[in-house]
């Protein structure tokens, strides 16, 4: 049974056919509509999945934001623009004519990464450091999503009570300090106006301010890992995302984590599926959900 997996992100929409051997047999991408309206997203999703008609038995969606009873929403509504309260599951069911399930993209990635780990591990946390900071928690072999879909939104835990405001309404969240968006927002002087990728490149070349920003990000993530160890006793943490997988970032996080007291240490490894984790995780979770 093939699953049509869809990943809805801030910059691109991806769709892939995933077979029972968990292999991607076909894939395509489109840019996320610049006009963040329900009509524009519905049209883009229709174009995205049209070539896959008749080739799948179900649809599994991984999306940025919170999936609450099939509705797309977010802690920070500005991230979605006019898409807050978008009927995601109903829309894709209508467009595809197939049963559909939906899950937050970081939760989906967490499930994919957990499925790639050795079978003896039962408790794991996943952190993605990208445009934002998200995550997922596996407890006793089960993905925690929560009744309202909020579980795993660890980017909105507190890193610095005096830190910058976050779009969720809190101040000093990990996301407001460590994310790619935060790196760009905090840059001043000759780095002002540059995106996170460019700032990171400057840090690798030794730019003092860029290095401080990246170190600040890595330190916040290391403290988050220590908090996750204390709260969930996770056996390991998997780190992903465009920032999380960037050169030397993992080693910086591990160096800062090593400065925490020993009971808060846990192994930190790079994501196995990297940028396909959301697609694969959605398909794997649909198997679990519908079994």
VOPAGU-2260 file (C-alpha; in pm, 1 decimal, decimal comma):
REM VOPAGU-2260
SITE   aa  ch    i         X         Y         Z
SITE  UNK   A    0       0,0       0,0       0,0
SITE  UNK   A    1     155,2     329,5    -108,5
SITE  UNK   A    2     107,9     643,2      96,1
SITE  UNK   A    3     101,9     989,9     -55,5
SITE  UNK   A    4     304,4    1191,3     194,6
SITE  UNK   A    5     290,0    1571,0     191,5
SITE  UNK   A    6     517,7    1814,6     373,3
SITE  UNK   A    7     390,5    2171,2     410,2
SITE  UNK   A    8     663,8    2417,9     500,3
SITE  UNK   A    9     710,2    2790,9     503,2
SITE  UNK   A   10     897,2    2799,6     171,4
SITE  UNK   A   11     806,2    2479,8     -11,9
SITE  UNK   A   12     543,6    2209,8     -49,1
SITE  UNK   A   13     668,1    1856,3    -108,6
SITE  UNK   A   14     483,1    1538,2    -196,4
SITE  UNK   A   15     613,7    1184,4    -233,2
SITE  UNK   A   16     483,9     834,4    -289,4
SITE  UNK   A   17     618,5     603,8     -19,1
SITE  UNK   A   18     583,4     228,2     -60,8
SITE  UNK   A   19     555,9     -47,2     199,4
SITE  UNK   A   20     935,9     -81,2     206,5
SITE  UNK   A   21     949,0     284,6     320,5
SITE  UNK   A   22    1111,2     389,1      -5,5
SITE  UNK   A   23    1031,5     711,2    -191,6
SITE  UNK   A   24     922,6     604,1    -539,8
SITE  UNK   A   25     822,7     945,5    -678,0
SITE  UNK   A   26     853,7    1302,2    -553,1
SITE  UNK   A   27     782,2    1660,8    -651,7
SITE  UNK   A   28     797,8    2006,3    -496,3
SITE  UNK   A   29     631,9    2343,0    -542,3
SITE  UNK   A   30     695,0    2674,4    -368,0
SITE  UNK   A   31     460,5    2757,9     -83,4
SITE  UNK   A   32     216,9    3021,7    -215,9
SITE  UNK   A   33     333,2    3374,2    -150,6
SITE  UNK   A   34     -27,7    3469,3     -89,2
SITE  UNK   A   35    -107,4    3304,9     244,0
SITE  UNK   A   36    -477,4    3254,7     177,5
SITE  UNK   A   37    -690,0    2940,0     200,0
SITE  UNK   A   38    -773,7    2960,1    -170,6
SITE  UNK   A   39    -407,7    2987,5    -271,2
SITE  UNK   A   40    -300,7    2695,0     -53,4
SITE  UNK   A   41    -587,9    2478,3    -173,7
SITE  UNK   A   42    -496,2    2549,2    -537,5
SITE  UNK   A   43    -126,4    2475,9    -474,5
SITE  UNK   A   44    -204,1    2149,2    -296,4
SITE  UNK   A   45    -428,8    2044,8    -584,5
SITE  UNK   A   46    -147,7    2108,6    -833,8
SITE  UNK   A   47     102,4    1930,6    -609,9
SITE  UNK   A   48     -88,4    1604,5    -580,0
SITE  UNK   A   49    -254,8    1589,3    -923,8
SITE  UNK   A   50      22,4    1376,0   -1085,5
SITE  UNK   A   51     -18,6    1113,2    -812,2
SITE  UNK   A   52    -387,7    1047,0    -876,4
SITE  UNK   A   53    -473,6     676,7    -849,4
SITE  UNK   A   54    -131,4     577,1    -715,4
SITE  UNK   A   55    -191,0     585,4    -338,6
SITE  UNK   A   56    -436,7     447,3     -89,0
SITE  UNK   A   57    -411,4     723,4     171,0
SITE  UNK   A   58    -267,3    1067,9     235,4
SITE  UNK   A   59     -41,6    1158,7     526,9
SITE  UNK   A   60      47,3    1522,2     588,5
SITE  UNK   A   61     327,2    1676,5     791,4
SITE  UNK   A   62     277,8    2049,9     832,4
SITE  UNK   A   63     429,6    2342,5    1009,0
SITE  UNK   A   64     206,6    2470,5    1289,8
SITE  UNK   A   65     -27,0    2282,4    1519,9
SITE  UNK   A   66    -269,6    2025,7    1381,2
SITE  UNK   A   67    -573,6    2040,5    1606,8
SITE  UNK   A   68    -856,5    1803,6    1510,2
SITE  UNK   A   69    -754,4    1827,0    1144,3
SITE  UNK   A   70    -735,4    2208,0    1151,4
SITE  UNK   A   71    -406,2    2390,8    1088,0
SITE  UNK   A   72    -329,2    2656,5    1347,6
SITE  UNK   A   73     -18,0    2784,8    1528,3
SITE  UNK   A   74     118,1    2917,4    1854,2
SITE  UNK   A   75     239,5    3211,7    1648,2
SITE  UNK   A   76     -40,9    3289,6    1399,5
SITE  UNK   A   77     188,6    3531,7    1213,3
SITE  UNK   A   78     382,6    3229,4    1088,8
SITE  UNK   A   79      77,2    3120,0     892,3
SITE  UNK   A   80     -57,9    3455,2     781,2
SITE  UNK   A   81    -415,0    3407,6     660,2
SITE  UNK   A   82    -390,0    3028,3     691,9
SITE  UNK   A   83    -465,3    3010,1    1062,1
SITE  UNK   A   84    -765,4    2777,5    1112,8
SITE  UNK   A   85    -719,2    2617,4     769,7
SITE  UNK   A   86    -920,3    2288,6     734,4
SITE  UNK   A   87    -619,7    2084,8     625,0
SITE  UNK   A   88    -752,4    1728,6     653,6
SITE  UNK   A   89   -1089,8    1806,2     498,4
SITE  UNK   A   90    -924,5    1995,2     211,4
SITE  UNK   A   91    -687,0    1712,3     120,1
SITE  UNK   A   92    -958,7    1450,0     159,7
SITE  UNK   A   93   -1168,8    1643,9     -90,7
SITE  UNK   A   94    -879,8    1703,3    -330,8
SITE  UNK   A   95    -752,2    1345,1    -327,1
SITE  UNK   A   96   -1065,5    1141,4    -259,3
SITE  UNK   A   97    -857,1     943,9      -8,7
SITE  UNK   A   98    -853,7     911,8     370,4
SITE  UNK   A   99    -614,0    1164,8     520,4
SITE  UNK   A  100    -433,3    1213,3     850,0
SITE  UNK   A  101    -219,5    1512,8     948,6
SITE  UNK   A  102      50,1    1577,5    1205,2
SITE  UNK   A  103     291,9    1855,8    1294,3
SITE  UNK   A  104     606,8    1833,1    1081,2
SITE  UNK   A  105     849,5    1815,2    1375,1
SITE  UNK   A  106     640,3    1543,8    1539,9
SITE  UNK   A  107     646,4    1353,6    1209,8
SITE  UNK   A  108    1023,1    1393,7    1183,2
SITE  UNK   A  109    1061,9    1274,4    1541,8
SITE  UNK   A  110     870,8     956,9    1459,0
SITE  UNK   A  111    1081,1     891,8    1146,5
SITE  UNK   A  112    1403,4     939,8    1340,2
SITE  UNK   A  113    1281,7     715,2    1620,0
SITE  UNK   A  114    1200,5     439,7    1370,2
SITE  UNK   A  115    1560,6     463,4    1244,2
SITE  UNK   A  116    1710,3     408,8    1591,2
SITE  UNK   A  117    1807,9      70,8    1740,8
SITE  UNK   A  118    1506,5    -112,2    1879,9
SITE  UNK   A  119    1629,3    -102,5    2238,7
SITE  UNK   A  120    1573,3     274,4    2265,3
SITE  UNK   A  121    1228,1     363,7    2395,9
SITE  UNK   A  122    1265,8     727,7    2503,4
SITE  UNK   A  123    1395,9     991,0    2263,5
SITE  UNK   A  124    1364,8    1361,1    2190,2
SITE  UNK   A  125    1399,3    1525,0    1849,4
SITE  UNK   A  126    1491,5    1890,8    1800,4
SITE  UNK   A  127    1485,2    2073,3    1470,3
SITE  UNK   A  128    1667,8    2406,0    1454,9
SITE  UNK   A  129    1569,7    2574,0    1131,6
SITE  UNK   A  130    1359,6    2881,2    1052,6
SITE  UNK   A  131    1201,3    2806,8    1390,5
SITE  UNK   A  132    1275,7    2555,5    1663,1
SITE  UNK   A  133    1046,2    2255,8    1691,3
SITE  UNK   A  134    1058,4    1906,0    1822,0
SITE  UNK   A  135     896,1    1581,4    1912,5
SITE  UNK   A  136     908,5    1350,3    2211,2
SITE  UNK   A  137     895,0     971,0    2210,2
SITE  UNK   A  138     802,1     820,3    2546,9
SITE  UNK   A  139     806,3     443,4    2596,6
SITE  UNK   A  140     796,0     394,5    2221,4
SITE  UNK   A  141     498,6     626,9    2166,3
SITE  UNK   A  142     491,3     965,8    1995,8
SITE  UNK   A  143     347,0    1231,8    2224,1
SITE  UNK   A  144     118,6    1464,0    2031,0
SITE  UNK   A  145    -124,4    1568,2    2303,6
SITE  UNK   A  146    -499,9    1601,4    2290,0
SITE  UNK   A  147    -468,5    1945,9    2130,0
SITE  UNK   A  148    -156,0    1874,7    1923,1
SITE  UNK   A  149      74,7    2091,8    2134,8
SITE  UNK   A  150     315,4    1827,3    2269,0
SITE  UNK   A  151     671,6    1865,7    2145,1
SITE  UNK   A  152     659,5    2241,0    2083,2
SITE  UNK   A  153     979,7    2266,8    2283,5
SITE  UNK   A  154    1100,5    2572,0    2092,6
SITE  UNK   A  155     856,1    2769,6    2304,3
SITE  UNK   A  156    1009,4    2668,7    2635,4
SITE  UNK   A  157    1198,7    2940,1    2820,1
SITE  UNK   A  158    1566,1    3003,3    2746,0
SITE  UNK   A  159    1608,8    3354,4    2887,9
SITE  UNK   A  160    1336,7    3542,7    3080,3
SITE  UNK   A  161    1500,9    3869,5    2972,4
SITE  UNK   A  162    1543,3    3758,4    2612,7
SITE  UNK   A  163    1371,5    3890,4    2298,7
SITE  UNK   A  164     995,2    3861,1    2252,3
SITE  UNK   A  165     868,2    3555,1    2067,3
SITE  UNK   A  166     579,3    3549,5    1822,6
SITE  UNK   A  167     394,1    3306,7    2049,4
SITE  UNK   A  168     346,6    3585,4    2305,7
SITE  UNK   A  169     619,0    3480,3    2550,2
SITE  UNK   A  170     961,2    3636,6    2598,4
SITE  UNK   A  171    1294,2    3458,2    2568,0
SITE  UNK   A  172    1177,9    3131,8    2411,5
SITE  UNK   A  173    1443,1    2901,8    2268,6
SITE  UNK   A  174    1300,8    2980,9    1923,7
SITE  UNK   A  175    1347,1    3355,0    1979,7
SITE  UNK   A  176    1719,1    3300,6    2046,2
SITE  UNK   A  177    1832,1    2989,9    1857,8
SITE  UNK   A  178    1630,4    2975,6    1534,1
SITE  UNK   A  179    1737,7    3093,0    1191,6
SITE  UNK   A  180    1479,8    3368,2    1208,0
SITE  UNK   A  181    1620,0    3477,2    1544,3
SITE  UNK   A  182    1978,5    3482,0    1414,9
SITE  UNK   A  183    1875,2    3721,2    1139,6
SITE  UNK   A  184    1666,6    3936,0    1375,7
SITE  UNK   A  185    1948,5    3975,5    1628,0
SITE  UNK   A  186    2218,5    4065,3    1374,8
SITE  UNK   A  187    2345,3    4424,1    1379,3
SITE  UNK   A  188    2607,8    4627,9    1201,7
SITE  UNK   A  189    2749,4    4467,0     889,8
SITE  UNK   A  190    2535,2    4155,4     945,0
SITE  UNK   A  191    2205,2    4342,4     956,5
SITE  UNK   A  192    1967,1    4229,7     684,7
SITE  UNK   A  193    2147,9    3902,5     615,7
SITE  UNK   A  194    1972,4    3566,5     635,0
SITE  UNK   A  195    2071,2    3288,7     874,1
SITE  UNK   A  196    2256,7    3088,3     608,6
SITE  UNK   A  197    2480,6    3384,0     527,6
SITE  UNK   A  198    2535,5    3465,5     894,1
SITE  UNK   A  199    2635,0    3104,1     954,9
SITE  UNK   A  200    2884,1    3118,5     667,7
SITE  UNK   A  201    3036,3    3430,9     823,8
SITE  UNK   A  202    3067,6    3247,0    1155,8
SITE  UNK   A  203    3266,2    2968,2     990,6
SITE  UNK   A  204    3500,1    3235,1     853,8
SITE  UNK   A  205    3558,8    3371,3    1204,7
SITE  UNK   A  206    3336,9    3681,5    1201,1
SITE  UNK   A  207    3316,4    3777,2    1574,0
SITE  UNK   A  208    2951,1    3877,3    1586,6
SITE  UNK   A  209    2839,4    3585,3    1370,7
SITE  UNK   A  210    3031,3    3343,9    1592,3
SITE  UNK   A  211    2866,2    3489,2    1903,4
SITE  UNK   A  212    2520,4    3450,6    1750,3
SITE  UNK   A  213    2582,3    3086,6    1657,7
SITE  UNK   A  214    2733,6    3010,9    1998,1
SITE  UNK   A  215    2433,0    3172,7    2166,3
SITE  UNK   A  216    2203,7    2954,2    1957,2
SITE  UNK   A  217    2398,6    2635,7    2036,2
SITE  UNK   A  218    2408,6    2719,6    2408,2
SITE  UNK   A  219    2029,2    2767,7    2417,4
SITE  UNK   A  220    1977,7    2432,0    2244,8
SITE  UNK   A  221    2218,2    2260,0    2484,4
SITE  UNK   A  222    2023,4    2396,1    2780,9
SITE  UNK   A  223    1702,8    2276,3    2616,0
SITE  UNK   A  224    1853,4    1927,0    2588,2
SITE  UNK   A  225    1944,7    1934,3    2958,5
SITE  UNK   A  226    1585,3    2033,9    3038,3
SITE  UNK   A  227    1451,7    1751,4    2821,0
SITE  UNK   A  228    1679,2    1504,3    2997,0
SITE  UNK   A  229    1548,4    1624,0    3332,5
SITE  UNK   A  230    1183,6    1612,3    3227,8
SITE  UNK   A  231    1174,4    1296,1    3015,5
SITE  UNK   A  232    1496,5    1104,8    3095,7
SITE  UNK   A  233    1546,3    1064,8    2720,0
SITE  UNK   A  234    1804,5     807,4    2615,7
SITE  UNK   A  235    1923,6    1027,7    2330,5
SITE  UNK   A  236    1843,3    1345,8    2141,0
SITE  UNK   A  237    1836,4    1365,8    1761,7
SITE  UNK   A  238    1922,5    1705,1    1611,7
SITE  UNK   A  239    1797,1    1815,0    1270,1
SITE  UNK   A  240    1701,4    2122,6    1070,1
SITE  UNK   A  241    1900,9    2350,1     841,5
SITE  UNK   A  242    2081,5    2513,5    1134,9
SITE  UNK   A  243    2098,1    2197,7    1344,6
SITE  UNK   A  244    2267,3    2005,3    1062,5
SITE  UNK   A  245    2502,7    2288,1     962,0
SITE  UNK   A  246    2878,4    2234,0     983,4
SITE  UNK   A  247    3010,2    2219,0    1343,4
SITE  UNK   A  248    2676,1    2314,1    1502,1
SITE  UNK   A  249    2625,9    1971,8    1660,7
SITE  UNK   A  250    2975,6    1976,3    1808,2
SITE  UNK   A  251    2910,2    2319,0    1960,1
SITE  UNK   A  252    2584,9    2197,9    2115,8
SITE  UNK   A  253    2764,6    1894,9    2260,6
SITE  UNK   A  254    3041,8    2114,5    2401,8
SITE  UNK   A  255    2791,6    2335,9    2582,0
SITE  UNK   A  256    2593,0    2033,1    2702,7
SITE  UNK   A  257    2913,8    1892,2    2852,0
SITE  UNK   A  258    2929,2    2201,7    3075,8
SITE  UNK   A  259    2599,4    2103,8    3238,9
SITE  UNK   A  260    2605,1    1873,7    3544,8
SITE  UNK   A  261    2650,7    1506,2    3454,5
SITE  UNK   A  262    2291,2    1391,4    3530,9
SITE  UNK   A  263    2169,7    1615,0    3246,3
SITE  UNK   A  264    2398,4    1466,2    2982,2
SITE  UNK   A  265    2258,7    1247,0    2704,3
SITE  UNK   A  266    2393,3    1143,6    2361,9
SITE  UNK   A  267    2313,7    1388,6    2079,8
SITE  UNK   A  268    2320,7    1259,2    1722,4
SITE  UNK   A  269    2252,6    1406,8    1379,8
SITE  UNK   A  270    1921,0    1330,9    1209,7
SITE  UNK   A  271    1937,5    1019,1     992,3
SITE  UNK   A  272    1677,4    1121,7     735,9
SITE  UNK   A  273    1782,1    1486,1     737,0
SITE  UNK   A  274    1544,5    1688,3     519,3
SITE  UNK   A  275    1311,4    1398,4     425,6
SITE  UNK   A  276    1219,4    1316,2     785,0
SITE  UNK   A  277     884,9    1496,9     771,8
SITE  UNK   A  278     761,7    1312,0     462,7
SITE  UNK   A  279     875,2     972,4     584,4
SITE  UNK   A  280     752,7    1033,3     937,0
SITE  UNK   A  281     405,6    1129,8     817,7
SITE  UNK   A  282     381,6     807,2     617,1
SITE  UNK   A  283     511,4     593,0     903,9
SITE  UNK   A  284     279,5     762,0    1150,9
SITE  UNK   A  285     -17,4     704,5     916,9
SITE  UNK   A  286      65,7     332,7     924,0
SITE  UNK   A  287      63,3     342,7    1303,1
SITE  UNK   A  288    -245,6     563,4    1319,3
SITE  UNK   A  289    -451,7     348,0    1084,1
SITE  UNK   A  290    -328,0       5,5    1194,4
